[in-house]
Amino acid sequence: MAHVLGLDEDTGSRVGHGKWTYEVRDEHGLVPEGANITSKNSIYLTDGSAAVVEETSGMITLSTHAFGKGKGIYLPSFEFSWENARLLLNMIRFAGNELHETKYITDNLYTECAYYPENNISCY
């Protein structure tokens, strides 16, 4: 999956990607406040084209990489919390280039909504 994610794991086989430097950059509010991601050792960029969104102590904890019509997203762990559930929703929407479409998405992490256009009804 290295070609999709733009990252690879050094398992001791000494994959020859070298060590790429990067700057952490926010991808349009992808990570909600309070989200918690546990990092994993030995994950490195393959060529510098992936965007590192979050890091902890120099370890990449979230990155995105353009691939085809969408994006590959690296997330080393997932533990349920309401903030992490919103992170997962944001990542799915971001991968499909829909993050900025906020119609029918609440800004409150603790509220879900549904819209039924046939009946013109919104439920929160």
MOPAC internal coordinates of N, CA, C and O (Angstrom, degrees):
PM7 1SCF
backbone

  N    0.0000 0     0.00 0     0.00 0    0    0    0
  C    1.4383 1     0.00 0     0.00 0    1    0    0
  C    1.5273 1   111.89 1     0.00 0    2    1    0
  O    1.2310 1   119.68 1  -178.55 1    3    2    1
  N    1.3123 1   118.22 1     1.45 1    3    2    1
  C    1.4610 1   120.82 1  -176.95 1    5    3    2
  C    1.5245 1   112.06 1   -58.34 1    6    5    3
  O    1.2310 1   119.96 1   144.29 1    7    6    5
  N    1.3278 1   117.68 1   -35.71 1    7    6    5
  C    1.4687 1   120.05 1  -179.16 1    9    7    6
  C    1.5284 1   111.62 1   -70.68 1   10    9    7
  O    1.2310 1   119.64 1   155.31 1   11   10    9
  N    1.3254 1   118.29 1   -24.69 1   11   10    9
  C    1.4683 1   122.17 1   177.96 1   13   11   10
  C    1.5256 1   110.31 1   -83.54 1   14   13   11
  O    1.2310 1   120.40 1   136.79 1   15   14   13
  N    1.3209 1   116.85 1   -43.21 1   15   14   13
  C    1.4587 1   121.63 1  -174.73 1   17   15   14
  C    1.5232 1   114.31 1   -87.44 1   18   17   15
  O    1.2310 1   120.05 1   158.15 1   19   18   17
  N    1.3359 1   117.50 1   -21.85 1   19   18   17
  C    1.4580 1   120.05 1  -176.18 1   21   19   18
  C    1.5195 1   111.92 1    74.37 1   22   21   19
  O    1.2310 1   120.72 1  -164.55 1   23   22   21
  N    1.3446 1   116.23 1    15.45 1   23   22   21
  C    1.4623 1   123.27 1  -179.71 1   25   23   22
  C    1.5119 1   109.01 1  -133.89 1   26   25   23
  O    1.2310 1   121.06 1   -21.02 1   27   26   25
  N    1.3171 1   115.58 1   158.98 1   27   26   25
  C    1.4496 1   120.05 1   175.31 1   29   27   26
  C    1.5189 1   107.92 1  -144.70 1   30   29   27
  O    1.2310 1   120.91 1   -23.31 1   31   30   29
  N    1.3322 1   115.87 1   156.69 1   31   30   29
  C    1.4554 1   121.50 1   178.21 1   33   31   30
  C    1.5197 1   108.44 1  -101.81 1   34   33   31
  O    1.2310 1   121.17 1   -48.90 1   35   34   33
  N    1.3209 1   115.37 1   131.10 1   35   34   33
  C    1.4634 1   120.28 1   175.46 1   37   35   34
  C    1.5205 1   107.46 1   -83.62 1   38   37   35
  O    1.2310 1   120.68 1   -77.64 1   39   38   37
  N    1.3177 1   116.30 1   102.36 1   39   38   37
  C    1.4614 1   122.04 1  -177.52 1   41   39   38
  C    1.5261 1   111.71 1   -95.93 1   42   41   39
  O    1.2310 1   120.39 1  -171.63 1   43   42   41
  N    1.3091 1   116.86 1     8.37 1   43   42   41
  C    1.4544 1   120.76 1  -178.49 1   45   43   42
  C    1.5128 1   112.16 1   104.67 1   46   45   43
  O    1.2310 1   120.23 1   169.44 1   47   46   45
  N    1.3269 1   117.16 1   -10.56 1   47   46   45
  C    1.4556 1   120.02 1   179.58 1   49   47   46
  C    1.5305 1   111.40 1   -79.96 1   50   49   47
  O    1.2310 1   121.05 1   177.23 1   51   50   49
  N    1.3118 1   115.59 1    -2.77 1   51   50   49
  C    1.4711 1   122.81 1   176.75 1   53   51   50
  C    1.5242 1   112.47 1    56.92 1   54   53   51
  O    1.2310 1   121.27 1  -122.53 1   55   54   53
  N    1.3056 1   115.17 1    57.47 1   55   54   53
  C    1.4607 1   120.58 1   175.71 1   57   55   54
  C    1.5204 1   107.38 1   -59.02 1   58   57   55
  O    1.2310 1   120.13 1   -47.82 1   59   58   57
  N    1.3058 1   117.37 1   132.18 1   59   58   57
  C    1.4594 1   122.52 1  -170.90 1   61   59   58
  C    1.5174 1   115.54 1   -85.67 1   62   61   59
  O    1.2310 1   119.67 1  -128.48 1   63   62   61
  N    1.3161 1   118.23 1    51.52 1   63   62   61
  C    1.4663 1   119.78 1   178.78 1   65   63   62
  C    1.5175 1   112.14 1   -86.27 1   66   65   63
  O    1.2310 1   119.93 1   161.37 1   67   66   65
  N    1.3086 1   117.74 1   -18.63 1   67   66   65
  C    1.4541 1   120.77 1  -173.48 1   69   67   66
  C    1.5194 1   109.57 1    77.24 1   70   69   67
  O    1.2310 1   120.52 1    -0.10 1   71   70   69
  N    1.3059 1   116.62 1   179.90 1   71   70   69
  C    1.4601 1   120.77 1   179.74 1   73   71   70
  C    1.5182 1   108.77 1  -109.33 1   74   73   71
  O    1.2310 1   120.61 1   -66.90 1   75   74   73
  N    1.3159 1   116.43 1   113.10 1   75   74   73
  C    1.4569 1   122.60 1  -178.82 1   77   75   74
  C    1.5191 1   109.79 1   -90.68 1   78   77   75
  O    1.2310 1   120.94 1   -40.59 1   79   78   77
  N    1.3155 1   115.80 1   139.41 1   79   78   77
  C    1.4579 1   119.91 1   173.61 1   81   79   78
  C    1.5210 1   107.97 1   -87.63 1   82   81   79
  O    1.2310 1   120.87 1   -23.21 1   83   82   81
  N    1.3162 1   115.95 1   156.79 1   83   82   81
  C    1.4603 1   120.49 1  -178.91 1   85   83   82
  C    1.5212 1   109.41 1  -154.39 1   86   85   83
  O    1.2310 1   121.43 1   -17.95 1   87   86   85
  N    1.3076 1   114.88 1   162.05 1   87   86   85
  C    1.4500 1   122.11 1   171.94 1   89   87   86
  C    1.5133 1   107.34 1  -114.64 1   90   89   87
  O    1.2310 1   120.45 1   -43.46 1   91   90   89
  N    1.3143 1   116.75 1   136.54 1   91   90   89
  C    1.4599 1   121.17 1   177.05 1   93   91   90
  C    1.5209 1   107.38 1   -75.15 1   94   93   91
  O    1.2310 1   120.89 1   -49.94 1   95   94   93
  N    1.3370 1   115.89 1   130.06 1   95   94   93
  C    1.4681 1   119.25 1   179.38 1   97   95   94
  C    1.5271 1   110.21 1  -138.05 1   98   97   95
  O    1.2310 1   121.65 1   -42.92 1   99   98   97
  N    1.3074 1   114.44 1   137.08 1   99   98   97
  C    1.4582 1   120.85 1   179.91 1  101   99   98
  C    1.5232 1   108.35 1   -70.57 1  102  101   99
  O    1.2310 1   120.64 1   -47.81 1  103  102  101
  N    1.3152 1   116.38 1   132.19 1  103  102  101
  C    1.4632 1   121.78 1   177.65 1  105  103  102
  C    1.5303 1   109.27 1   -98.54 1  106  105  103
  O    1.2310 1   120.90 1  -106.06 1  107  106  105
  N    1.3216 1   115.89 1    73.94 1  107  106  105
  C    1.4693 1   121.57 1   170.56 1  109  107  106
  C    1.5185 1   113.53 1    58.37 1  110  109  107
  O    1.2310 1   119.68 1  -136.15 1  111  110  109
  N    1.3336 1   118.21 1    43.85 1  111  110  109
  C    1.4498 1   120.64 1   176.83 1  113  111  110
  C    1.5133 1   114.15 1    72.88 1  114  113  111
  O    1.2310 1   120.03 1  -151.38 1  115  114  113
  N    1.3013 1   117.55 1    28.62 1  115  114  113
  C    1.4600 1   122.00 1  -178.67 1  117  115  114
  C    1.5294 1   111.92 1   -62.77 1  118  117  115
  O    1.2310 1   120.22 1   140.17 1  119  118  117
  N    1.3198 1   117.19 1   -39.83 1  119  118  117
  C    1.4588 1   121.73 1  -177.13 1  121  119  118
  C    1.5275 1   109.36 1   -99.04 1  122  121  119
  O    1.2310 1   120.17 1   -65.56 1  123  122  121
  N    1.3421 1   117.27 1   114.44 1  123  122  121
  C    1.4665 1   119.55 1   178.73 1  125  123  122
  C    1.5285 1   111.16 1   -72.81 1  126  125  123
  O    1.2310 1   120.82 1   -25.14 1  127  126  125
  N    1.3113 1   116.04 1   154.86 1  127  126  125
  C    1.4511 1   120.95 1   177.69 1  129  127  126
  C    1.5286 1   109.46 1   -60.41 1  130  129  127
  O    1.2310 1   120.93 1   -46.43 1  131  130  129
  N    1.3134 1   115.83 1   133.57 1  131  130  129
  C    1.4587 1   121.04 1   179.30 1  133  131  130
  C    1.5199 1   114.83 1    93.63 1  134  133  131
  O    1.2310 1   119.82 1   172.88 1  135  134  133
  N    1.3304 1   117.95 1    -7.12 1  135  134  133
  C    1.4727 1   120.49 1   177.99 1  137  135  134
  C    1.5296 1   108.79 1   -67.84 1  138  137  135
  O    1.2310 1   120.63 1   -34.76 1  139  138  137
  N    1.3284 1   116.40 1   145.24 1  139  138  137
  C    1.4550 1   121.44 1  -177.27 1  141  139  138
  C    1.5259 1   109.23 1  -129.49 1  142  141  139
  O    1.2310 1   120.95 1   -56.93 1  143  142  141
  N    1.3307 1   115.80 1   123.07 1  143  142  141
  C    1.4572 1   121.68 1  -179.75 1  145  143  142
  C    1.5307 1   108.02 1  -124.33 1  146  145  143
  O    1.2310 1   120.40 1   -52.96 1  147  146  145
  N    1.3267 1   116.85 1   127.04 1  147  146  145
  C    1.4585 1   121.39 1   177.80 1  149  147  146
  C    1.5258 1   108.66 1   -87.96 1  150  149  147
  O    1.2310 1   120.80 1   -51.37 1  151  150  149
  N    1.3200 1   116.07 1   128.63 1  151  150  149
  C    1.4660 1   120.57 1  -177.02 1  153  151  150
  C    1.5178 1   111.78 1   -79.95 1  154  153  151
  O    1.2310 1   121.39 1   -11.29 1  155  154  153
  N    1.3323 1   114.94 1   168.71 1  155  154  153
  C    1.4586 1   123.19 1   179.06 1  157  155  154
  C    1.5263 1   107.83 1  -132.93 1  158  157  155
  O    1.2310 1   120.29 1   -42.26 1  159  158  157
  N    1.3232 1   117.05 1   137.74 1  159  158  157
  C    1.4717 1   121.77 1  -179.96 1  161  159  158
  C    1.5242 1   112.10 1   -70.85 1  162  161  159
  O    1.2310 1   121.28 1   -20.30 1  163  162  161
  N    1.3194 1   115.16 1   159.70 1  163  162  161
  C    1.4665 1   124.66 1   168.87 1  165  163  162
  C    1.5199 1   114.18 1    66.69 1  166  165  163
  O    1.2310 1   119.62 1  -147.30 1  167  166  165
  N    1.3266 1   118.33 1    32.70 1  167  166  165
  C    1.4644 1   122.33 1   174.96 1  169  167  166
  C    1.5261 1   107.54 1  -107.66 1  170  169  167
  O    1.2310 1   120.67 1   -52.82 1  171  170  169
  N    1.3341 1   116.32 1   127.18 1  171  170  169
  C    1.4572 1   121.17 1  -174.86 1  173  171  170
  C    1.5234 1   111.01 1  -133.81 1  174  173  171
  O    1.2310 1   120.90 1   -27.65 1  175  174  173
  N    1.3405 1   115.88 1   152.35 1  175  174  173
  C    1.4604 1   121.16 1   173.88 1  177  175  174
  C    1.5163 1   109.62 1   -66.86 1  178  177  175
  O    1.2310 1   120.39 1   -36.96 1  179  178  177
  N    1.3288 1   116.87 1   143.04 1  179  178  177
  C    1.4649 1   119.81 1   178.47 1  181  179  178
  C    1.5181 1   112.22 1   -86.05 1  182  181  179
  O    1.2310 1   120.38 1   145.56 1  183  182  181
  N    1.3249 1   116.87 1   -34.44 1  183  182  181
  C    1.4610 1   118.57 1  -176.57 1  185  183  182
  C    1.5188 1   114.47 1  -149.50 1  186  185  183
  O    1.2310 1   119.19 1  -176.20 1  187  186  185
  N    1.2939 1   119.15 1     3.80 1  187  186  185
  C    1.4558 1   121.41 1   177.79 1  189  187  186
  C    1.5125 1   114.82 1    86.58 1  190  189  187
  O    1.2310 1   119.29 1  -178.13 1  191  190  189
  N    1.3338 1   118.96 1     1.87 1  191  190  189
  C    1.4658 1   120.13 1  -178.78 1  193  191  190
  C    1.5274 1   112.98 1   -88.25 1  194  193  191
  O    1.2310 1   119.67 1   168.03 1  195  194  193
  N    1.3299 1   118.24 1   -11.97 1  195  194  193
  C    1.4643 1   121.21 1   176.92 1  197  195  194
  C    1.5244 1   109.03 1   -80.40 1  198  197  195
  O    1.2310 1   120.58 1   -33.74 1  199  198  197
  N    1.3250 1   116.49 1   146.26 1  199  198  197
  C    1.4634 1   122.13 1   177.12 1  201  199  198
  C    1.5262 1   108.37 1   -96.62 1  202  201  199
  O    1.2310 1   120.29 1   -58.21 1  203  202  201
  N    1.3146 1   117.05 1   121.79 1  203  202  201
  C    1.4599 1   121.48 1   177.31 1  205  203  202
  C    1.5236 1   107.49 1   -85.30 1  206  205  203
  O    1.2310 1   120.82 1   -60.42 1  207  206  205
  N    1.3318 1   116.03 1   119.58 1  207  206  205
  C    1.4623 1   122.02 1  -176.32 1  209  207  206
  C    1.5226 1   111.12 1   -95.95 1  210  209  207
  O    1.2310 1   120.11 1   143.04 1  211  210  209
  N    1.3293 1   117.39 1   -36.96 1  211  210  209
  C    1.4672 1   122.42 1   179.59 1  213  211  210
  C    1.5278 1   108.90 1  -140.05 1  214  213  211
  O    1.2310 1   121.19 1   -32.88 1  215  214  213
  N    1.3343 1   115.34 1   147.12 1  215  214  213
  C    1.4580 1   121.28 1   172.35 1  217  215  214
  C    1.5199 1   108.85 1  -144.73 1  218  217  215
  O    1.2310 1   121.02 1   -25.16 1  219  218  217
  N    1.3234 1   115.65 1   154.84 1  219  218  217
  C    1.4526 1   122.13 1   176.49 1  221  219  218
  C    1.5167 1   107.72 1  -132.08 1  222  221  219
  O    1.2310 1   120.33 1   -60.29 1  223  222  221
  N    1.3091 1   116.97 1   119.71 1  223  222  221
  C    1.4762 1   122.58 1   178.91 1  225  223  222
  C    1.5252 1   111.91 1    51.35 1  226  225  223
  O    1.2310 1   120.08 1  -138.54 1  227  226  225
  N    1.3222 1   117.46 1    41.46 1  227  226  225
  C    1.4569 1   122.00 1   178.40 1  229  227  226
  C    1.5122 1   114.89 1    80.95 1  230  229  227
  O    1.2310 1   119.58 1  -176.35 1  231  230  229
  N    1.3364 1   118.40 1     3.65 1  231  230  229
  C    1.4655 1   121.94 1   178.72 1  233  231  230
  C    1.5298 1   109.14 1  -106.00 1  234  233  231
  O    1.2310 1   120.56 1   -46.15 1  235  234  233
  N    1.3185 1   116.54 1   133.85 1  235  234  233
  C    1.4603 1   121.88 1  -178.71 1  237  235  234
  C    1.5298 1   109.52 1   -69.95 1  238  237  235
  O    1.2310 1   120.54 1   -55.93 1  239  238  237
  N    1.3358 1   116.57 1   124.07 1  239  238  237
  C    1.4600 1   120.65 1   179.15 1  241  239  238
  C    1.5254 1   112.77 1  -111.72 1  242  241  239
  O    1.2310 1   119.86 1   164.93 1  243  242  241
  N    1.3201 1   117.87 1   -15.07 1  243  242  241
  C    1.4627 1   120.84 1   175.40 1  245  243  242
  C    1.5114 1   108.35 1  -159.94 1  246  245  243
  O    1.2310 1   120.47 1   -51.37 1  247  246  245
  N    1.3286 1   116.71 1   128.63 1  247  246  245
  C    1.4585 1   120.61 1   177.21 1  249  247  246
  C    1.5181 1   109.77 1  -144.17 1  250  249  247
  O    1.2310 1   121.12 1   -21.99 1  251  250  249
  N    1.3146 1   115.47 1   158.01 1  251  250  249
  C    1.4603 1   121.77 1   177.23 1  253  251  250
  C    1.5184 1   108.84 1  -126.68 1  254  253  251
  O    1.2310 1   121.08 1   -28.58 1  255  254  253
  N    1.3251 1   115.55 1   151.42 1  255  254  253
  C    1.4625 1   120.82 1  -178.00 1  257  255  254
  C    1.5233 1   108.71 1  -148.16 1  258  257  255
  O    1.2310 1   120.31 1   -57.19 1  259  258  257
  N    1.3165 1   117.00 1   122.81 1  259  258  257
  C    1.4662 1   120.39 1   178.78 1  261  259  258
  C    1.5203 1   109.12 1   -61.53 1  262  261  259
  O    1.2310 1   121.18 1   -46.03 1  263  262  261
  N    1.3385 1   115.34 1   133.97 1  263  262  261
  C    1.4583 1   120.43 1   179.69 1  265  263  262
  C    1.5221 1   108.15 1  -153.09 1  266  265  263
  O    1.2310 1   120.67 1   -59.66 1  267  266  265
  N    1.3311 1   116.33 1   120.34 1  267  266  265
  C    1.4590 1   120.51 1  -178.73 1  269  267  266
  C    1.5170 1   110.49 1    58.28 1  270  269  267
  O    1.2310 1   120.08 1    47.68 1  271  270  269
  N    1.3342 1   117.44 1  -132.32 1  271  270  269
  C    1.4652 1   121.89 1   179.50 1  273  271  270
  C    1.5240 1   112.36 1   -90.38 1  274  273  271
  O    1.2310 1   120.32 1   179.84 1  275  274  273
  N    1.3267 1   117.00 1    -0.16 1  275  274  273
  C    1.4574 1   120.88 1  -178.11 1  277  275  274
  C    1.5082 1   111.52 1  -130.86 1  278  277  275
  O    1.2310 1   121.06 1    38.04 1  279  278  277
  N    1.3211 1   115.58 1  -141.96 1  279  278  277
  C    1.4501 1   120.91 1  -177.50 1  281  279  278
  C    1.5272 1   109.70 1  -145.06 1  282  281  279
  O    1.2310 1   121.06 1   -33.84 1  283  282  281
  N    1.3195 1   115.57 1   146.16 1  283  282  281
  C    1.4461 1   121.27 1   168.06 1  285  283  282
  C    1.5179 1   106.91 1   -91.45 1  286  285  283
  O    1.2310 1   120.18 1   -43.94 1  287  286  285
  N    1.3210 1   117.26 1   136.06 1  287  286  285
  C    1.4662 1   120.97 1  -178.96 1  289  287  286
  C    1.5182 1   108.33 1  -125.97 1  290  289  287
  O    1.2310 1   121.16 1   -52.13 1  291  290  289
  N    1.3341 1   115.39 1   127.87 1  291  290  289
  C    1.4591 1   121.16 1   178.31 1  293  291  290
  C    1.5194 1   109.43 1   -99.96 1  294  293  291
  O    1.2310 1   120.86 1   -55.14 1  295  294  293
  N    1.3223 1   115.95 1   124.86 1  295  294  293
  C    1.4538 1   123.97 1   175.53 1  297  295  294
  C    1.5262 1   106.10 1  -137.89 1  298  297  295
  O    1.2310 1   119.28 1   -68.26 1  299  298  297
  N    1.3433 1   118.98 1   111.74 1  299  298  297
  C    1.4649 1   120.59 1  -173.22 1  301  299  298
  C    1.5233 1   115.17 1   -72.89 1  302  301  299
  O    1.2310 1   120.02 1   161.63 1  303  302  301
  N    1.3188 1   117.56 1   -18.37 1  303  302  301
  C    1.4676 1   119.93 1  -177.37 1  305  303  302
  C    1.5214 1   109.01 1  -154.52 1  306  305  303
  O    1.2310 1   121.45 1   -19.51 1  307  306  305
  N    1.3281 1   114.84 1   160.49 1  307  306  305
  C    1.4612 1   120.26 1   172.59 1  309  307  306
  C    1.5213 1   108.60 1  -146.79 1  310  309  307
  O    1.2310 1   121.36 1   -58.13 1  311  310  309
  N    1.3109 1   115.01 1   121.87 1  311  310  309
  C    1.4567 1   121.89 1   175.66 1  313  311  310
  C    1.5192 1   106.70 1  -125.11 1  314  313  311
  O    1.2310 1   120.49 1   -48.41 1  315  314  313
  N    1.3189 1   116.66 1   131.59 1  315  314  313
  C    1.4531 1   119.02 1  -173.39 1  317  315  314
  C    1.5251 1   113.10 1   -65.29 1  318  317  315
  O    1.2310 1   121.87 1   -48.04 1  319  318  317
  N    1.3045 1   114.03 1   131.96 1  319  318  317
  C    1.4610 1   125.97 1   165.66 1  321  319  318
  C    1.5203 1   103.85 1  -157.14 1  322  321  319
  O    1.2310 1   119.92 1   -16.84 1  323  322  321
  N    1.3131 1   117.76 1   163.16 1  323  322  321
  C    1.4709 1   119.19 1  -179.75 1  325  323  322
  C    1.5204 1   110.70 1   -64.18 1  326  325  323
  O    1.2310 1   120.12 1   143.55 1  327  326  325
  N    1.3393 1   117.38 1   -36.45 1  327  326  325
  C    1.4624 1   120.86 1   178.35 1  329  327  326
  C    1.5264 1   110.73 1   -66.53 1  330  329  327
  O    1.2310 1   120.19 1   139.39 1  331  330  329
  N    1.3381 1   117.24 1   -40.61 1  331  330  329
  C    1.4633 1   120.44 1   178.50 1  333  331  330
  C    1.5225 1   111.88 1   -70.25 1  334  333  331
  O    1.2310 1   120.19 1   148.74 1  335  334  333
  N    1.3411 1   117.25 1   -31.26 1  335  334  333
  C    1.4657 1   119.80 1   175.04 1  337  335  334
  C    1.5277 1   109.98 1   -64.15 1  338  337  335
  O    1.2310 1   120.15 1   140.27 1  339  338  337
  N    1.3358 1   117.32 1   -39.73 1  339  338  337
  C    1.4720 1   120.45 1   176.76 1  341  339  338
  C    1.5248 1   110.33 1   -68.52 1  342  341  339
  O    1.2310 1   120.16 1   143.64 1  343  342  341
  N    1.3404 1   117.29 1   -36.36 1  343  342  341
  C    1.4642 1   121.22 1   175.03 1  345  343  342
  C    1.5191 1   109.94 1   -58.58 1  346  345  343
  O    1.2310 1   120.08 1   134.02 1  347  346  345
  N    1.3270 1   117.45 1   -45.98 1  347  346  345
  C    1.4607 1   121.67 1   179.20 1  349  347  346
  C    1.5323 1   110.88 1   -61.12 1  350  349  347
  O    1.2310 1   120.05 1   135.03 1  351  350  349
  N    1.3225 1   117.51 1   -44.97 1  351  350  349
  C    1.4671 1   120.95 1   176.28 1  353  351  350
  C    1.5199 1   110.61 1   -59.92 1  354  353  351
  O    1.2310 1   120.16 1   134.44 1  355  354  353
  N    1.3260 1   117.31 1   -45.56 1  355  354  353
  C    1.4658 1   121.11 1   178.98 1  357  355  354
  C    1.5237 1   111.66 1   -60.91 1  358  357  355
  O    1.2310 1   120.09 1   139.55 1  359  358  357
  N    1.3416 1   117.43 1   -40.45 1  359  358  357
  C    1.4653 1   120.61 1  -179.73 1  361  359  358
  C    1.5192 1   111.32 1   -65.98 1  362  361  359
  O    1.2310 1   120.19 1   138.33 1  363  362  361
  N    1.3309 1   117.24 1   -41.67 1  363  362  361
  C    1.4694 1   120.47 1   178.42 1  365  363  362
  C    1.5219 1   110.22 1   -62.29 1  366  365  363
  O    1.2310 1   120.67 1   135.11 1  367  366  365
  N    1.3168 1   116.33 1   -44.89 1  367  366  365
  C    1.4677 1   120.53 1   179.92 1  369  367  366
  C    1.5249 1   111.23 1   -67.63 1  370  369  367
  O    1.2310 1   120.13 1   141.63 1  371  370  369
  N    1.3373 1   117.36 1   -38.37 1  371  370  369
  C    1.4558 1   121.93 1   179.12 1  373  371  370
  C    1.5246 1   110.99 1   -65.64 1  374  373  371
  O    1.2310 1   120.29 1   138.30 1  375  374  373
  N    1.3330 1   117.05 1   -41.70 1  375  374  373
  C    1.4634 1   121.21 1   179.36 1  377  375  374
  C    1.5166 1   111.56 1   -62.04 1  378  377  375
  O    1.2310 1   120.12 1   147.75 1  379  378  377
  N    1.3160 1   117.39 1   -32.25 1  379  378  377
  C    1.4610 1   122.16 1   178.04 1  381  379  378
  C    1.5149 1   113.50 1   -94.07 1  382  381  379
  O    1.2310 1   120.52 1  -165.95 1  383  382  381
  N    1.3355 1   116.61 1    14.05 1  383  382  381
  C    1.4698 1   122.61 1  -179.91 1  385  383  382
  C    1.5244 1   112.40 1    57.79 1  386  385  383
  O    1.2310 1   120.52 1  -141.09 1  387  386  385
  N    1.3384 1   116.62 1    38.91 1  387  386  385
  C    1.4546 1   121.35 1  -179.53 1  389  387  386
  C    1.5275 1   113.06 1  -121.61 1  390  389  387
  O    1.2310 1   119.23 1  -166.91 1  391  390  389
  N    1.3207 1   119.07 1    13.09 1  391  390  389
  C    1.4536 1   121.49 1  -173.81 1  393  391  390
  C    1.5179 1   112.58 1   -61.86 1  394  393  391
  O    1.2310 1   119.82 1   146.20 1  395  394  393
  N    1.3213 1   117.94 1   -33.80 1  395  394  393
  C    1.4654 1   120.35 1  -176.69 1  397  395  394
  C    1.5186 1   112.68 1   -84.04 1  398  397  395
  O    1.2310 1   119.78 1   172.29 1  399  398  397
  N    1.3133 1   118.02 1    -7.71 1  399  398  397
  C    1.4706 1   121.46 1   175.92 1  401  399  398
  C    1.5216 1   107.28 1   -82.85 1  402  401  399
  O    1.2310 1   120.26 1   -75.86 1  403  402  401
  N    1.3347 1   117.11 1   104.14 1  403  402  401
  C    1.4565 1   121.06 1  -174.99 1  405  403  402
  C    1.5219 1   113.15 1  -104.62 1  406  405  403
  O    1.2310 1   120.19 1  -172.61 1  407  406  405
  N    1.2999 1   117.24 1     7.39 1  407  406  405
  C    1.4608 1   120.21 1   178.57 1  409  407  406
  C    1.5305 1   108.82 1   -63.64 1  410  409  407
  O    1.2310 1   120.49 1   -51.27 1  411  410  409
  N    1.3126 1   116.68 1   128.73 1  411  410  409
  C    1.4694 1   124.93 1   178.73 1  413  411  410
  C    1.5256 1   113.37 1    71.17 1  414  413  411
  O    1.2310 1   119.85 1  -162.69 1  415  414  413
  N    1.3232 1   117.88 1    17.31 1  415  414  413
  C    1.4497 1   121.79 1   174.98 1  417  415  414
  C    1.5318 1   107.16 1  -116.71 1  418  417  415
  O    1.2310 1   120.17 1   -55.49 1  419  418  417
  N    1.3323 1   117.28 1   124.51 1  419  418  417
  C    1.4535 1   119.77 1   179.30 1  421  419  418
  C    1.5190 1   110.59 1   -78.81 1  422  421  419
  O    1.2310 1   120.40 1   -25.51 1  423  422  421
  N    1.3270 1   116.84 1   154.49 1  423  422  421
  C    1.4572 1   120.19 1   175.11 1  425  423  422
  C    1.5281 1   111.61 1   -89.90 1  426  425  423
  O    1.2310 1   120.28 1   178.37 1  427  426  425
  N    1.3291 1   117.07 1    -1.63 1  427  426  425
  C    1.4545 1   122.71 1   177.89 1  429  427  426
  C    1.5306 1   108.62 1   -97.52 1  430  429  427
  O    1.2310 1   120.45 1   -58.20 1  431  430  429
  N    1.3307 1   116.75 1   121.80 1  431  430  429
  C    1.4666 1   121.79 1  -178.28 1  433  431  430
  C    1.5191 1   113.07 1   -60.24 1  434  433  431
  O    1.2310 1   120.20 1   153.29 1  435  434  433
  N    1.3113 1   117.22 1   -26.71 1  435  434  433
  C    1.4576 1   122.21 1  -172.77 1  437  435  434
  C    1.5246 1   112.80 1   -95.52 1  438  437  435
  O    1.2310 1   120.03 1  -171.04 1  439  438  437
  N    1.3141 1   117.54 1     8.96 1  439  438  437
  C    1.4566 1   121.60 1  -177.31 1  441  439  438
  C    1.5236 1   110.31 1  -126.97 1  442  441  439
  O    1.2310 1   120.59 1   -48.73 1  443  442  441
  N    1.3003 1   116.47 1   131.27 1  443  442  441
  C    1.4609 1   122.61 1   172.75 1  445  443  442
  C    1.5328 1   107.66 1  -105.40 1  446  445  443
  O    1.2310 1   120.63 1   -21.59 1  447  446  445
  N    1.2969 1   116.41 1   158.41 1  447  446  445
  C    1.4545 1   119.05 1   176.81 1  449  447  446
  C    1.5237 1   109.10 1  -143.28 1  450  449  447
  O    1.2310 1   121.62 1   -20.93 1  451  450  449
  N    1.3119 1   114.50 1   159.07 1  451  450  449
  C    1.4635 1   121.67 1   176.46 1  453  451  450
  C    1.5158 1   107.79 1  -143.06 1  454  453  451
  O    1.2310 1   120.75 1   -34.49 1  455  454  453
  N    1.3284 1   116.18 1   145.51 1  455  454  453
  C    1.4574 1   120.80 1   178.55 1  457  455  454
  C    1.5178 1   108.06 1  -126.05 1  458  457  455
  O    1.2310 1   120.87 1   -47.39 1  459  458  457
  N    1.3286 1   115.94 1   132.61 1  459  458  457
  C    1.4615 1   123.28 1   178.92 1  461  459  458
  C    1.5241 1   107.99 1  -114.55 1  462  461  459
  O    1.2310 1   120.26 1   -84.25 1  463  462  461
  N    1.3483 1   117.11 1    95.75 1  463  462  461
  C    1.4721 1   120.35 1  -173.20 1  465  463  462
  C    1.5179 1   114.16 1   -63.40 1  466  465  463
  O    1.2310 1   119.83 1   149.57 1  467  466  465
  N    1.3451 1   117.94 1   -30.43 1  467  466  465
  C    1.4631 1   119.86 1  -179.38 1  469  467  466
  C    1.5278 1   111.39 1   -61.82 1  470  469  467
  O    1.2310 1   120.81 1   146.26 1  471  470  469
  N    1.3293 1   116.06 1   -33.74 1  471  470  469
  C    1.4635 1   121.83 1  -178.40 1  473  471  470
  C    1.5274 1   113.01 1  -107.05 1  474  473  471
  O    1.2310 1   120.36 1   177.27 1  475  474  473
  N    1.3485 1   116.92 1    -2.73 1  475  474  473
  C    1.4598 1   122.87 1  -177.48 1  477  475  474
  C    1.5319 1   110.86 1    55.15 1  478  477  475
  O    1.2310 1   120.56 1  -132.38 1  479  478  477
  N    1.3351 1   116.53 1    47.62 1  479  478  477
  C    1.4503 1   122.23 1  -177.03 1  481  479  478
  C    1.5497 1   109.46 1  -120.87 1  482  481  479
  O    1.2310 1   121.22 1   -46.56 1  483  482  481
  N    1.3158 1   115.27 1   133.44 1  483  482  481
  C    1.4718 1   122.33 1   173.09 1  485  483  482
  C    1.5112 1   108.02 1  -112.82 1  486  485  483
  O    1.2310 1   120.13 1   -43.88 1  487  486  485
  N    1.3156 1   117.36 1   136.12 1  487  486  485
  C    1.4701 1   122.43 1   177.96 1  489  487  486
  C    1.5203 1   108.30 1  -121.63 1  490  489  487
  O    1.2310 1   120.54 1   -47.08 1  491  490  489
  N    1.3334 1   116.58 1   132.92 1  491  490  489
  C    1.4719 1   122.18 1   177.47 1  493  491  490
  C    1.5028 1   109.39 1  -122.43 1  494  493  491
  O    1.2310 1   120.10 1   180.00 1  495  494  493

